């Protein structure tokens, strides 16, 4: 199995992408770097490593418009997706422009049959393990059938990740059927009909961290607000804890003694642990990470892509969608 | 100034409501208990305190339907709102059924001129102090003008709370104008026109805790998801910190030494510190708290209601709405 890395994508590419690829290669992942050959050779030389390179002369800058990608057939992300389309690699990982990657993936790979809108899946740490939420931001406005398709894809992803008997919660306000907004009210009966006992019912914001249902579906607007809010809150809470610990000599000593414990909690909520979000619903395994990714996040994204492709992610998504329409 | 407390509202009423009222009275708040006289006398006797009582024989149970309240003119919340309408009290505080309280307030008090939909204002702690977000859940589906009205009310509330030169952020995904969903795209130019330099532009989920803009407007669905998510995340993070601290003798000692510091951070994110959310846009000062409120939350809600009514909250809201339509 071979994974193409868009080595020019991300705020700190190609430095951290090449470094992350080398870390993943040490753990046995077969990585193909896609990007400007000369610069990638330089990075490899600097880091003293060796990896195969597929040349792509152009790349999409983070500040460019997503639609730009359609005219840029020699950009690293486009070339990487073409390799996936032709079966020369088994997955594509990019820390680059999210919108451009989604647009290019849709255009080059097309959609899985039965999918109207591909969605980004994001992971939250929860009391019970992990919560898989989609859509994480690909579709700001959604219609009820999109959420049913997200649910099927989320179940397929959770199963590929090794979660036994996952269930789907519909993110809403209020637990009873009929609570929520127009979208959730229309979606509720569709999910019940499509999923039967695998539909948990409505869940609320707090259930994401409590882990009430393993898969949570919502529109991409609410999902992206939830993702960014959760990241911001964790960051601010740890800032306050650090400040509070600095406030007295006893607290400073306490913080020193408990530093390992605190570091473990911080790692648990650190987005770089997850590496990248899968774009589900396109005809190929595509993973998109934070533009601010560090080498650890790049490595984790590559490891994760390998694990999920190995678990038959794409086949499972196709089957889940086909089963919706029987 | 006199504040009516719906003494029968809340999961643990009238025990915690009477206790909270007595705590507030010790700090000079003039509280009028509204509810079943016999039960309130019993509670007062048990706690050894004295407070005036206005009898109301009925009350809305937490599990009842919100619409029920219209037929229950002798319920504690309805009677309390009638007292406010007649000018016999200056504010109403309830820890009871949120939906029933909103419905009764709309019916008994009516709307401030220029307000299409009253909104709940919720507070988040932020790096810079506090973020005031509305709507916190009163209106699941919103149209663009509602958000402009929320913005005006939020600014009035922030000013009454002593925030100098507050600005309004529109909760969205992506910072640039044009990013977001259909609602935010239509709302953006309206906010710019209505607020001028007091409109900050789009903010993202992370900005709520970072404190980028003092007032954040969004629809009640997204707002309520954000509120519950934030509460759930804080709860889960502190659970993990506690677990991590218990894992080794050194960490346990460290946690002991730093316990005061950690307690202060926890208090900073504890919803009971805020006591209750104002329902803005009705013709009267109404504050609605968590059903799970404890005596401290009841006390804080009463103190806060007094401070805001004293700062001319209602007049400020009326003027802010009138200024929108000049």
HADDOCK unambig.tbl for C-alpha pairs under 7 A between the chains (distance, minus, plus):
assign (segid A and resid 127 and name CA) (segid B and resid 236 and name CA) 6.73 0.50 0.50
assign (segid A and resid 140 and name CA) (segid B and resid 180 and name CA) 6.21 0.50 0.50
assign (segid A and resid 140 and name CA) (segid B and resid 181 and name CA) 4.87 0.50 0.50
assign (segid A and resid 141 and name CA) (segid B and resid 181 and name CA) 5.63 0.50 0.50
assign (segid A and resid 141 and name CA) (segid B and resid 182 and name CA) 6.89 0.50 0.50
assign (segid A and resid 173 and name CA) (segid B and resid 221 and name CA) 6.53 0.50 0.50
assign (segid A and resid 173 and name CA) (segid B and resid 224 and name CA) 6.51 0.50 0.50
assign (segid A and resid 173 and name CA) (segid B and resid 225 and name CA) 6.56 0.50 0.50
assign (segid A and resid 180 and name CA) (segid B and resid 140 and name CA) 6.21 0.50 0.50
assign (segid A and resid 180 and name CA) (segid B and resid 221 and name CA) 6.91 0.50 0.50
assign (segid A and resid 181 and name CA) (segid B and resid 140 and name CA) 4.86 0.50 0.50
assign (segid A and resid 181 and name CA) (segid B and resid 141 and name CA) 5.62 0.50 0.50
assign (segid A and resid 181 and name CA) (segid B and resid 221 and name CA) 6.58 0.50 0.50
assign (segid A and resid 182 and name CA) (segid B and resid 141 and name CA) 6.86 0.50 0.50
assign (segid A and resid 204 and name CA) (segid B and resid 225 and name CA) 6.49 0.50 0.50
assign (segid A and resid 204 and name CA) (segid B and resid 228 and name CA) 6.82 0.50 0.50
assign (segid A and resid 205 and name CA) (segid B and resid 225 and name CA) 4.57 0.50 0.50
assign (segid A and resid 205 and name CA) (segid B and resid 226 and name CA) 6.52 0.50 0.50
assign (segid A and resid 205 and name CA) (segid B and resid 228 and name CA) 4.58 0.50 0.50
assign (segid A and resid 205 and name CA) (segid B and resid 229 and name CA) 4.04 0.50 0.50
assign (segid A and resid 206 and name CA) (segid B and resid 228 and name CA) 4.81 0.50 0.50
assign (segid A and resid 206 and name CA) (segid B and resid 229 and name CA) 4.40 0.50 0.50
assign (segid A and resid 206 and name CA) (segid B and resid 231 and name CA) 6.48 0.50 0.50
assign (segid A and resid 206 and name CA) (segid B and resid 232 and name CA) 4.15 0.50 0.50
assign (segid A and resid 206 and name CA) (segid B and resid 233 and name CA) 6.99 0.50 0.50
assign (segid A and resid 208 and name CA) (segid B and resid 229 and name CA) 6.95 0.50 0.50
assign (segid A and resid 209 and name CA) (segid B and resid 232 and name CA) 5.95 0.50 0.50
assign (segid A and resid 209 and name CA) (segid B and resid 233 and name CA) 5.68 0.50 0.50
assign (segid A and resid 209 and name CA) (segid B and resid 236 and name CA) 6.59 0.50 0.50
assign (segid A and resid 210 and name CA) (segid B and resid 232 and name CA) 6.86 0.50 0.50
assign (segid A and resid 221 and name CA) (segid B and resid 173 and name CA) 6.54 0.50 0.50
assign (segid A and resid 221 and name CA) (segid B and resid 180 and name CA) 6.93 0.50 0.50
assign (segid A and resid 221 and name CA) (segid B and resid 181 and name CA) 6.60 0.50 0.50
assign (segid A and resid 222 and name CA) (segid B and resid 222 and name CA) 5.88 0.50 0.50
assign (segid A and resid 224 and name CA) (segid B and resid 173 and name CA) 6.52 0.50 0.50
assign (segid A and resid 225 and name CA) (segid B and resid 173 and name CA) 6.57 0.50 0.50
assign (segid A and resid 225 and name CA) (segid B and resid 204 and name CA) 6.47 0.50 0.50
assign (segid A and resid 225 and name CA) (segid B and resid 205 and name CA) 4.57 0.50 0.50
assign (segid A and resid 226 and name CA) (segid B and resid 205 and name CA) 6.52 0.50 0.50
assign (segid A and resid 226 and name CA) (segid B and resid 226 and name CA) 6.42 0.50 0.50
assign (segid A and resid 228 and name CA) (segid B and resid 204 and name CA) 6.81 0.50 0.50
assign (segid A and resid 228 and name CA) (segid B and resid 205 and name CA) 4.60 0.50 0.50
assign (segid A and resid 228 and name CA) (segid B and resid 206 and name CA) 4.80 0.50 0.50
assign (segid A and resid 229 and name CA) (segid B and resid 205 and name CA) 4.04 0.50 0.50
assign (segid A and resid 229 and name CA) (segid B and resid 206 and name CA) 4.39 0.50 0.50
assign (segid A and resid 229 and name CA) (segid B and resid 208 and name CA) 6.95 0.50 0.50
assign (segid A and resid 231 and name CA) (segid B and resid 206 and name CA) 6.49 0.50 0.50
assign (segid A and resid 232 and name CA) (segid B and resid 206 and name CA) 4.16 0.50 0.50
assign (segid A and resid 232 and name CA) (segid B and resid 209 and name CA) 5.96 0.50 0.50
assign (segid A and resid 232 and name CA) (segid B and resid 210 and name CA) 6.85 0.50 0.50
assign (segid A and resid 233 and name CA) (segid B and resid 206 and name CA) 6.99 0.50 0.50
assign (segid A and resid 233 and name CA) (segid B and resid 209 and name CA) 5.70 0.50 0.50
assign (segid A and resid 236 and name CA) (segid B and resid 127 and name CA) 6.72 0.50 0.50
assign (segid A and resid 236 and name CA) (segid B and resid 209 and name CA) 6.60 0.50 0.50
assign (segid A and resid 240 and name CA) (segid B and resid 265 and name CA) 6.40 0.50 0.50
assign (segid A and resid 241 and name CA) (segid B and resid 262 and name CA) 6.62 0.50 0.50
assign (segid A and resid 241 and name CA) (segid B and resid 265 and name CA) 6.36 0.50 0.50
assign (segid A and resid 244 and name CA) (segid B and resid 261 and name CA) 4.88 0.50 0.50
assign (segid A and resid 244 and name CA) (segid B and resid 262 and name CA) 6.86 0.50 0.50
assign (segid A and resid 245 and name CA) (segid B and resid 258 and name CA) 6.58 0.50 0.50
assign (segid A and resid 245 and name CA) (segid B and resid 261 and name CA) 5.94 0.50 0.50
assign (segid A and resid 250 and name CA) (segid B and resid 257 and name CA) 5.50 0.50 0.50
assign (segid A and resid 250 and name CA) (segid B and resid 258 and name CA) 6.46 0.50 0.50
assign (segid A and resid 251 and name CA) (segid B and resid 257 and name CA) 5.53 0.50 0.50
assign (segid A and resid 251 and name CA) (segid B and resid 258 and name CA) 4.05 0.50 0.50
assign (segid A and resid 251 and name CA) (segid B and resid 261 and name CA) 6.62 0.50 0.50
assign (segid A and resid 253 and name CA) (segid B and resid 254 and name CA) 6.75 0.50 0.50
assign (segid A and resid 254 and name CA) (segid B and resid 253 and name CA) 6.74 0.50 0.50
assign (segid A and resid 254 and name CA) (segid B and resid 254 and name CA) 3.39 0.50 0.50
assign (segid A and resid 254 and name CA) (segid B and resid 255 and name CA) 5.86 0.50 0.50
assign (segid A and resid 254 and name CA) (segid B and resid 257 and name CA) 4.92 0.50 0.50
assign (segid A and resid 254 and name CA) (segid B and resid 258 and name CA) 5.08 0.50 0.50
assign (segid A and resid 255 and name CA) (segid B and resid 254 and name CA) 5.86 0.50 0.50
assign (segid A and resid 255 and name CA) (segid B and resid 258 and name CA) 6.64 0.50 0.50
assign (segid A and resid 257 and name CA) (segid B and resid 250 and name CA) 5.51 0.50 0.50
assign (segid A and resid 257 and name CA) (segid B and resid 251 and name CA) 5.53 0.50 0.50
assign (segid A and resid 257 and name CA) (segid B and resid 254 and name CA) 4.93 0.50 0.50
assign (segid A and resid 258 and name CA) (segid B and resid 245 and name CA) 6.60 0.50 0.50
assign (segid A and resid 258 and name CA) (segid B and resid 250 and name CA) 6.48 0.50 0.50
assign (segid A and resid 258 and name CA) (segid B and resid 251 and name CA) 4.04 0.50 0.50
assign (segid A and resid 258 and name CA) (segid B and resid 254 and name CA) 5.09 0.50 0.50
assign (segid A and resid 258 and name CA) (segid B and resid 255 and name CA) 6.66 0.50 0.50
assign (segid A and resid 261 and name CA) (segid B and resid 244 and name CA) 4.88 0.50 0.50
assign (segid A and resid 261 and name CA) (segid B and resid 245 and name CA) 5.98 0.50 0.50
assign (segid A and resid 261 and name CA) (segid B and resid 251 and name CA) 6.64 0.50 0.50
assign (segid A and resid 262 and name CA) (segid B and resid 241 and name CA) 6.61 0.50 0.50
assign (segid A and resid 262 and name CA) (segid B and resid 244 and name CA) 6.85 0.50 0.50
assign (segid A and resid 265 and name CA) (segid B and resid 240 and name CA) 6.41 0.50 0.50
assign (segid A and resid 265 and name CA) (segid B and resid 241 and name CA) 6.36 0.50 0.50
